[in-house]
Amino acid sequence: MADITNFNIGQGETFKILVEIVNESRLSPSSSVNIPQDLTNVSFEGAIRESYSSEDIATSFTFTKIPPYASGSVYINLTKEQTLELDQRKYVYDVLMTSGSSARRILEGSLHIRPAATR
């Protein structure tokens, strides 16, 4: 199940968050441990749209996996040029992680673009 996270971003701001992807491993019925996801053969894609039913993509995220890839850490990014091109409104987004033939939504939610006075 994807984490639901909502973001507020100012127009013209650089957006960069660090996400750590883990898998839960059960040690017993009452205890578990989180194990980082190895990102070596994993790819990511993420889109921002006006609504889930919109055909057009407003923009797409870029991703930077952090070595060592076994740490499960990835940066999700938008450039200042990308956020400047987005209208001042609320959007929806999601991020998919793909490995081989399986895909998993790891993050989703809303993204609100705030106006900027300084340009």
N, C-alpha and C positions, 0 to 999 in steps of 0.2 A: 504494500500500500504506500502511496506517495505521501510525503510530508506536505501539508498545506501551509504555505507561507505567503503572506501579502507584503508587497513592497511599495514604498513611496520614493519616487525619484524625481529630482528637479530636472527640468529641461536643460540640456547642455552639460549635465554632470556625467562623469565616468562612473559606471556601476560595476563593481567587482566584489563577489562574495566567495568565500571558501566553503566548500561543502565536503564533509567527510562521510563517505558511504561505508556502512557496516552491514554485516549479516549477523543475525542473532543465532547463536548455537546453544542448544539446550544441553546442559550438563546433567540435569536431573529434572524431575517434574517441578521443583521449587526454585531452581537456579539456572541462570543462563549467562552467557558472556557474549559481548559484541566483538566480532572479528572483522577487521578492515577488509573491504572488497579489493581484490587485486585488479587493477585497472589496465594491466599490460595489453590485453587484447580486447579492450572495451572502447566503444565510441559513444559519443553523445550528440544529441540534437535537441534544439529547443526553439520554439516559436512563440511570438507575441501576436495576438489577434485582437480585433475590437470585440469579438464575441466568439464563443466556441463554434458557432455555426458560420462564421465569416469565411468566405473563400480566400480572401487576400490576407497575406501575412504582413503585419505592420513592420516587423523586423525580426531577426534571428539572433540568438545568443552565440557567442564563440566560447570555446572551452580550452582550458590549459590544464593538463594532468600534471601533478606535482610528483617528481621523483623522490624517493623510490615509489614506483607505481603500486607496490604492495601496501602502501600506507592508506589507500582508498581516498586520497585527497584530490580535488579538482576545483579550479577557479571557474566561475561562471561570469562572463563579461559582456558589457555593452560599452561602446565607445561614446565619447561626448557627442560625436557627430550623429550617432544613432539616436541618442536620447533627444537631441535637438530637433530631429526630424519627426519625432512623435508628437501628436497633438496633445493638448492639455486635457486629459480625460482618463477614464479607467479602462484598462485592458485586461485580458486574461492570458495566461501563459502556462506552459508545461515543459518539462525536461525529461527526455527519454534516454535511458542507458541501454545500449545494445551490445550483446556478446554472442557471436555466432548467430544462431537462428532465434534466440530469445531476446525479448525486449521488456524493459521494466520502467514504468514511470516513477521517477525518484522525487520529483518536486513539481508542485502546481499551485496556482492561486491567482490572485489579482495583482496588477501592477498599476499604480496610480501615478500619472505624470503631472507634476506641479509646475506652474509657470515660473519663469525666472525674470527678475528685474534687471539683472546684470547680464549683458550679452557681449 
